[in-house]
Amino acid sequence: MASRSLHYQGNHTFSKTQKGYIVYPKGLSIVWGNEKRFWKLPKYEKDDAELIQVNWLEVTGCIDDINIAKKTSYNIEFTMSLMTDAFGWNDSPIYLMAKWGDNTQWRKVNLANKTNDKKMISETITIIKGKGSNTDKICFGLYEVWNKKWKGGLKIHSVNLIET
């Protein structure tokens, strides 16, 4: 009998917007995403992904096979919210990552003081087109894998790539 993967592989879909692209959580890959104790996955394309609890946060995605040759930079905006019962974020900053060609950027973000079920948190990282292979693909991620503390109550609404 084949075992099912505990990690959710997103459907890698994205949509063109007026200013760039949008990826909803169903298009993202989520480590431990297929484990119902840890994540509530989106049922429909535009639904949120809800973190119940993990000690290894890794959510990634890519935009590829698009005509981005003439563009030289994008702001990658992670739109999320912390629920009122969110926990474990005090000593657990998250890291945003973006990669385009041979250029990789990281940004540290502290969510500890942003607990509010109604408030959207938009955190942005800017990526400039690099050289080398894979310049037709932009990858991005949201990570907290270093301190091994349990955390929960995060909702991921979308990732927007905005032309700059």
C-alpha positions as CSV (number, residue, x, y, z in Angstrom):
1,M,0.0,0.0,0.0
2,A,1.4,3.4,-1.0
3,S,1.6,6.0,1.8
4,R,0.2,9.4,1.2
5,S,2.5,12.4,1.5
6,L,2.2,14.6,4.6
7,H,3.3,17.5,2.5
8,Y,0.7,19.4,0.3
9,Q,1.8,20.0,-3.3
10,G,0.0,23.0,-4.6
11,N,-1.7,23.0,-8.0
12,H,0.8,25.8,-9.1
13,T,-1.9,27.9,-10.6
14,F,-1.7,31.7,-10.7
15,S,-3.8,34.5,-12.3
16,K,-2.8,37.6,-14.1
17,T,-3.9,40.8,-12.4
18,Q,-3.7,44.5,-13.6
19,K,-0.4,45.0,-11.8
20,G,1.2,41.5,-12.0
21,Y,0.1,38.1,-10.7
22,I,-1.8,36.5,-7.7
23,V,-1.3,33.1,-6.2
24,Y,-4.0,31.7,-3.8
25,P,-3.1,29.2,-1.1
26,K,-4.4,26.2,-3.2
27,G,-1.5,27.0,-5.6
28,L,1.2,26.9,-2.8
29,S,3.1,24.0,-1.5
30,I,2.9,23.5,2.3
31,V,5.1,21.3,4.4
32,W,2.9,19.2,6.7
33,G,-0.1,20.6,4.7
34,N,-1.8,17.2,4.3
35,E,-1.8,16.6,8.0
36,K,-5.2,17.8,9.4
37,R,-3.7,18.3,12.9
38,F,-1.4,21.0,11.5
39,W,-3.2,22.7,8.6
40,K,-6.7,23.4,7.3
41,L,-6.3,23.5,3.6
42,P,-8.4,25.5,1.2
43,K,-11.4,23.7,-0.3
44,Y,-11.9,26.2,-3.1
45,E,-9.4,28.1,-5.2
46,K,-9.7,31.4,-3.4
47,D,-10.0,30.0,0.1
48,D,-7.4,30.7,2.8
49,A,-5.0,28.2,4.2
50,E,-5.1,28.1,8.0
51,L,-2.2,27.0,10.2
52,I,-3.4,25.1,13.2
53,Q,0.0,24.3,14.6
54,V,3.5,23.4,13.4
55,N,7.0,23.7,14.6
56,W,8.3,23.8,11.0
57,L,6.7,26.5,8.8
58,E,7.5,26.2,5.1
59,V,5.1,27.5,2.4
60,T,6.5,27.9,-1.1
61,G,5.4,28.8,-4.6
62,C,6.6,29.7,-8.1
63,I,5.3,31.7,-11.1
64,D,6.7,30.2,-14.2
65,D,6.1,29.9,-17.9
66,I,5.2,33.5,-18.2
67,N,6.5,36.4,-20.3
68,I,8.5,38.3,-17.7
69,A,11.5,38.9,-19.9
70,K,10.9,42.6,-20.2
71,K,10.3,43.2,-16.5
72,T,13.2,43.7,-14.1
73,S,11.7,43.7,-10.6
74,Y,8.6,42.6,-8.7
75,N,7.4,43.2,-5.2
76,I,6.2,39.9,-3.7
77,E,3.5,40.6,-1.1
78,F,2.4,37.9,1.3
79,T,-1.2,38.7,2.5
80,M,-2.0,37.0,5.8
81,S,-3.6,37.5,9.2
82,L,-3.2,36.2,12.7
83,M,-6.3,34.9,14.4
84,T,-7.1,36.2,18.0
85,D,-5.9,32.8,19.4
86,A,-2.6,32.8,17.5
87,F,0.3,31.6,19.5
88,G,4.1,31.0,19.4
89,W,5.1,34.0,17.4
90,N,6.9,36.0,20.1
91,D,10.3,34.4,19.5
92,S,9.6,33.1,16.0
93,P,10.1,35.7,13.3
94,I,9.2,34.5,9.8
95,Y,11.4,34.8,6.8
96,L,10.2,35.8,3.4
97,M,12.3,34.5,0.4
98,A,12.3,35.4,-3.2
99,K,14.4,33.9,-6.0
100,W,14.7,35.0,-9.7
101,G,17.5,33.5,-11.7
102,D,20.7,33.6,-9.6
103,N,19.3,36.4,-7.4
104,T,17.9,35.4,-4.0
105,Q,16.6,37.8,-1.3
106,W,15.6,37.1,2.3
107,R,13.6,39.4,4.7
108,K,13.0,38.8,8.4
109,V,9.5,39.8,9.7
110,N,8.2,39.8,13.3
111,L,4.5,38.9,13.6
112,A,4.4,38.9,17.4
113,N,2.5,42.2,17.7
114,K,0.1,41.7,14.8
115,T,-2.5,39.5,16.4
116,N,-6.0,40.6,15.1
117,D,-8.4,38.3,13.4
118,K,-9.8,41.1,11.1
119,K,-6.5,42.8,10.2
120,M,-4.6,41.8,7.1
121,I,-0.9,41.8,7.3
122,S,0.9,42.5,4.0
123,E,4.6,41.9,4.1
124,T,6.7,42.6,1.0
125,I,10.0,41.5,-0.4
126,T,11.4,43.0,-3.6
127,I,13.2,40.7,-6.1
128,I,15.3,42.0,-9.1
129,K,15.9,39.8,-12.1
130,G,19.1,37.8,-11.9
131,K,21.2,36.2,-14.5
132,G,21.7,32.5,-15.4
133,S,19.1,29.8,-15.8
134,N,15.5,30.0,-14.6
135,T,15.0,33.7,-15.4
136,D,11.5,32.8,-16.6
137,K,10.6,31.6,-13.1
138,I,10.1,33.5,-9.8
139,C,10.1,31.4,-6.7
140,F,9.0,32.6,-3.2
141,G,8.5,31.3,0.3
142,L,7.5,31.9,3.8
143,Y,9.6,30.1,6.5
144,E,10.2,29.6,10.2
145,V,12.1,26.4,10.5
146,W,14.9,27.4,12.9
147,N,13.6,27.7,16.4
148,K,11.5,24.5,16.5
149,K,8.8,26.1,18.7
150,W,5.1,25.4,18.1
151,K,3.2,28.2,16.5
152,G,-0.3,28.5,15.1
153,G,-3.2,30.8,14.2
154,L,-1.8,32.1,10.9
155,K,-4.1,32.5,7.8
156,I,-2.5,32.8,4.4
157,H,-4.8,34.7,2.0
158,S,-2.7,35.2,-1.1
159,V,0.7,36.0,-2.6
160,N,0.8,39.0,-5.0
161,L,3.6,39.7,-7.5
162,I,3.4,43.4,-8.3
163,E,5.4,44.8,-11.2
164,T,7.7,47.7,-10.1
